[in-house]
Amino acid sequence: MEAKLNSSKFLFYFFGGYLFLIVALIFFSSSADISGGGSLEDIIPSFEEGMAHTEKKNEEKAKKEPLWDVPNHIAAPILIMASILDIVIILLWARNENRKREAQEAGIIPVKKRWTDSKWFWNFIALGVVQPNNGRIVVNWRNLIAAVILLTVLKFAILDQL
């Protein structure tokens, strides 16, 4: 037994329910006691107790030591290795894409429209560092050096603001 509402009944029920909710909100908000029932003399001591408790919690948080502290002589090689790994991953991805493109040109696999076919991808997402050239993905060294300089300048500019 399925009940179907035609559009006029639906609009009537919708706006009727909406009107009921608005009237209920107005009634309950106008009849609420917002005085709190307490005097100012009762509120000030409880506020001071709450502030003291909060300050105590903040002091305890400040005393806590971090879970681990990585010294600079360990963090620097890790960051360098991560940067090198990032470059290796990009080069492996480019090699894989070149193989796919060659297979598509040879007719081994079907040609699909992909998001990497867009110039926007190569200029914004890849920062122009790797770009397609004559059907192959190659490293654009000029853009790579420009991106490194831009990121270094941004790093120092952001660190100066902190």
C-alpha positions in Angstrom: 0.0 0.0 0.0 1.9 2.9 -1.3 0.8 6.5 -0.5 1.5 9.0 -3.2 1.3 12.7 -2.7 0.5 15.0 -5.5 2.5 18.2 -5.8 -0.2 20.5 -4.2 -0.6 18.2 -1.1 3.2 17.9 -0.8 3.6 21.7 -0.8 0.8 22.0 1.7 2.4 19.5 4.1 5.9 20.9 3.6 4.9 24.5 4.3 2.5 23.5 7.0 5.3 21.6 8.8 7.7 24.5 8.2 5.2 27.0 9.7 4.6 24.7 12.7 8.3 24.5 13.4 8.7 28.3 13.1 5.8 28.9 15.5 7.1 26.4 17.9 10.5 28.0 17.9 9.1 31.4 18.5 6.9 30.2 21.3 9.6 28.3 23.1 12.2 31.0 22.7 9.8 33.7 24.0 8.7 31.7 27.0 12.2 30.6 28.1 13.6 31.9 31.3 16.9 33.5 30.3 17.6 35.2 33.6 19.4 32.2 34.8 17.9 32.4 38.3 21.3 33.2 39.9 22.8 36.4 41.1 26.1 38.0 40.1 27.6 37.1 43.4 27.0 33.4 42.7 28.4 33.5 39.2 31.8 35.2 40.0 33.2 32.5 42.3 32.2 29.6 40.0 33.8 31.5 37.1 37.0 31.9 39.1 37.0 28.2 40.0 36.6 27.3 36.3 39.4 29.6 35.3 41.7 28.1 38.0 40.9 24.6 36.8 41.6 25.6 33.2 44.9 27.3 34.0 45.9 24.2 36.0 45.2 22.0 32.9 47.1 24.3 30.6 50.1 24.2 32.9 50.0 20.4 32.9 49.9 20.4 29.1 52.9 22.7 28.9 54.9 20.5 31.2 54.4 17.4 29.1 57.2 16.5 26.8 56.6 15.5 23.2 56.3 11.7 22.4 59.7 11.8 20.7 62.3 14.3 19.8 64.1 13.8 16.5 67.5 15.4 16.5 68.6 17.4 13.5 71.4 15.0 12.5 68.8 12.3 12.0 66.0 14.5 10.5 68.2 16.0 7.8 69.2 12.7 6.2 65.6 11.5 6.4 64.3 14.5 4.6 67.1 14.2 2.0 66.3 10.5 1.4 62.6 11.4 1.1 63.3 14.0 -1.5 65.5 11.6 -3.5 62.8 8.9 -3.2 60.2 11.4 -4.5 62.3 12.1 -7.6 62.9 8.4 -8.1 59.1 7.7 -7.9 58.4 10.5 -10.4 61.0 9.1 -12.8 59.6 5.5 -12.5 56.1 6.9 -13.1 57.3 8.7 -16.2 59.0 5.6 -17.5 55.8 3.6 -16.9 53.7 6.3 -18.7 56.2 6.3 -21.6 55.8 2.5 -22.0 52.0 2.9 -21.9 52.1 5.6 -24.5 54.3 3.4 -26.8 51.9 0.5 -26.4 49.0 2.7 -27.3 50.8 4.0 -30.4 51.6 0.4 -31.4 48.0 -0.6 -30.9 48.7 -3.1 -28.2 46.4 -1.4 -25.7 43.4 0.8 -26.6 43.8 4.6 -26.5 41.8 6.2 -23.7 41.3 9.9 -22.9 43.1 10.5 -19.6 43.5 13.5 -17.3 47.2 13.5 -18.0 46.4 14.5 -21.6 45.5 18.0 -20.4 48.1 20.9 -20.5 46.6 22.1 -17.2 47.8 18.9 -15.5 51.4 19.4 -16.6 51.6 23.1 -15.8 49.8 23.2 -12.5 49.9 19.8 -10.9 53.4 18.8 -12.1 54.6 22.4 -11.9 55.9 22.0 -15.4 58.8 19.8 -14.2 57.8 16.8 -16.2 56.0 17.4 -19.5 55.1 15.5 -22.6 57.5 16.1 -25.5 57.1 14.2 -28.9 54.8 11.6 -27.3 57.2 10.9 -24.3 57.3 12.3 -20.8 60.6 14.2 -20.2 62.0 16.3 -17.4 62.0 20.0 -18.2 65.2 21.1 -16.4 64.5 24.8 -16.7 61.1 24.4 -15.0 62.7 22.1 -12.4 65.3 24.7 -11.4 62.6 27.5 -11.4 60.3 25.4 -9.2 63.2 24.7 -6.7 64.0 28.4 -6.6 60.3 29.3 -6.2 59.8 26.8 -3.4 63.0 27.9 -1.6 61.9 31.5 -1.7 58.4 30.6 -0.5 59.9 28.6 2.3 62.1 31.4 3.6 59.2 33.9 3.1 56.8 31.8 5.2 59.4 31.1 7.9 60.1 34.8 8.2 56.4 35.4 8.8 56.3 32.9 11.6 
